[in-house]
Amino acid sequence: MRDCMDITGKETLRRAVHYLFALVTLAYLISGLGITEYRAIEPLTGGMLTKALSFTIHGMLLVPFVLLLALHIYLVLTIRSDRDKKRN
């Protein structure tokens, strides 16, 4: 019973990390576009996402992006390893 709860907890954590990673990746891409293509992004956002704000957001998202990427890879590998162990 404990083993089943452990896997469920890992799956919940994995899903949360995947969703957060997707959101941070999307924000990272949009802020990057806001830096390089600011003439297109600024009017699309009604002037809310300026080049300077995009640069600030992009810089602040680097560490969370890298940490979530590493956690994402770790969780995928450990869950895959757990599934392989159960099959054998």
Protein Blocks (a to p, Z undefined) as FASTA:
>chain_A
ZZmmmmmmmmmmmmmmmmmmmmmmmmmmmmmmmmmmmmmmmmmnnomacfklmmmmmmmm
mmmmmmmmmmmmmmmmmmmmmmmmmmZZ
